[in-house]
Amino acid sequence: MLHLMSRVLVCVIASLWTVAPLADQDTPWGRASLQAIDYAPQKVVYDVAVADVESFSRVLDRVSYLHNLYHADPFDESIVLVLHGDEIPFFAVDNFGRYRELMRRAQSLTVGGIVQIRMCRVAAAGHGLEPDDIQGFVKVVPMADAEIVRLQQEEGYAYMR
């Protein structure tokens, strides 16, 4: 009889144990916690090839947030965007009227020299654009892939896509 009672007690305890997590079915693992991390400034290269204004705007959001997270340290921080996709026409002088706000936002990130925007000459030519057709705050490099590799291998930049 004692053996039967102890088995019943074990079953009751076990059922209470399994019911407790089911009390809140939306959070069976609890809730996430915020990790307090102080990030040191870094050198980062963004490999940018996006298809529309919204996607490019999100890239600018990420760059801006990273720049602010690093406390805008001009000695230890450097962020380079290397453009080689369908965002290239946004930077065309002839398209300024259409993309005025986006260009003002991109240019404002480059003030102070911490954030730089570089564009692939090969990709620009594929869009029918030459360096003289591009806004002046952009630096045109011979090839995006070669520039990204150079920044990583020769200058120690971390890669972001």
Phi, psi and omega in degrees: 000317178299320179297319179294319180294321180291326178292320178295318179298318178297318179295319178296314180297318180296320180291323176294322181297318182280336179284325183305311179293334180283352181301324177237090186291340180281340181226064182295342180250012183084201181239154181296155175241146179277128179269125178275106181233131176261106184278133176280145178302145183225172170256122187228136173244126176263125175271104189249120172211094183238166189256344186212169183299318182298317179295318179292323177299322177294324175298314178298323176301313182297316180296315180298316180295317178298316179302315179291324179297326179278003178063026175050051180277107186288347182267327184250349187250140173205127179234123180240128172260125177250113185265134176206028182232205183285001173282345184305314181299339177301331185269359180291136179305319181293343180259009184303317180301322182285324186243027185310307184294321178296318180292321177297320179294314179298314180297321182297330178291335183275350179296128181100347173081359180287318177259129178236146176243123179239146184233140177288123179294321180298314180293321178298316178299325176297338176262009179077023184243141175250165180309323181293344180272356189254147178305145188291345179276000180258139174258130179264128179249157183303317183207132182300310183301315180296322180292319179296315178297315180300315180297322179289309188281320186264334185241000173075029179281144172275144184267133174230144177246000000 
